[in-house]
Amino acid sequence: MIKNIIFDFGDIFINLDKQGTHKELSKLGVSLISDEMIALCNQYEKGIISTNDFIGIFEHRFPNVRKKDFVHSWNAVLKDFPNYRLEFIKELAAQKKYRLFLLSNTNDLHITWVQENWGDKRYREFKNCFEQFYLSHEINFRKPEVEIFEFVLNKNSLKANETLFVDDVSENTFAAEKSGIHVWNLTPGKEDVIDLLTKNPHLF
């Protein structure tokens, strides 16, 4: 029986345009992102490099791109957060039937955008639904590293076979399964987190 639920953030609660950053950078003349730059983005998500250093590296590589335009492009992946999803997680938290956790690959620029776009009240309402609110750049792990799941399990004394992980990326759910965690690989646009209990009746 499931006692703990670990939720991803992007395309689970907040909607994403996963091509948004690429599309906006292309408008600025940046159409090719090298493997080296992707590795840099992953380091930024793990909090290995600071926001200032991250932006500085891109400014050096693409001197014609202004800082303001780069930050706008970087945040273009982030879209709306439907209120019905906030109400869902608030109600689930209020029931106190499950221990709830958030586990997100994110970074300082993105979470700052979320806080400013949502406003402090709404952001706190959401964050307070979770026992722990794990952001990759704060804990120095990122999905799909198996270590990030071991970290959450060990830090909170969770049993893997009593834990469900909800994510929209198959690489991430596959890694969680390696740790013995039950998973729901949600398909954005076809499934919604509010259907959690009806989509996984065998676990609840």
LINPESUL-V422835 format. One record per helix or strand of 2 or more residues. SS is the DSSP state (2 for helix, 1 for strand). FROM is the first residue (numbers start at 1). TO is the last residue. If there is no record, write none. Layout:
BEGIN
ss;from;to
SS;FROM;TO
SS;FROM;TO
END
This chain:
BEGIN
ss;from;to
1;4;7
2;20;27
2;35;45
2;51;61
2;67;77
2;83;95
1;99;104
2;108;118
2;120;127
1;132;135
2;136;139
2;146;155
2;160;162
1;163;167
2;170;178
1;182;185
2;193;199
END
